[in-house]
Amino acid sequence: MNAGPSSGGIFSAIGRTLAEVGESIARATPPAGGHFVVSKDNVLAAVKIIQSSADALRNDVEQATADLTVVPPGDDDVSGQMTDAWNARLSGDPDSYRERIQLYIDGLHNLITQLTASAKQYGYTEDDIFHALNGGARG
């Protein structure tokens, strides 16, 4: 079975990105009972960290998708069936690894939406939030 030259690296990169998400959130927001605490002082930083992490993870997955295809090791029926099963498990099925990662990314985007709403409740404007997410760049 050949899953491509960098399939191990793909999962390592995705794993590193997921670990970085957790570490970044932990540094920005001290945990309280297993949850991170959002305040007026850190809500914009939390949005930025999570947005950056979601973007990095999405990029890792997009770059890795082509490498997540297993090539049949032979021309026999068993090789074809095995290859189909692996490809479905990696990226084809609704519960594939790729889809599970996408659900995680979707969850990060939902968290971004919630944190953005919290920022507005703390009195930050759309412009404040935009600048926090884009490093002060104007749109």
Buried (B, 14 or more C-beta within 10 A) or exposed (E): EEBBEEBEEBBEBBEEBBEBBEEBBEEBBEEEEEEBEBEEEBBBBBBBBBBBBBEBBBEBBEEBEEBBBBEBEEEEEEBEEBBEEBBBBBBBEEEBBBEEBBEBBEEBBEBBEEBBEBBBEBEBEEEBBEBBBEEEEEE
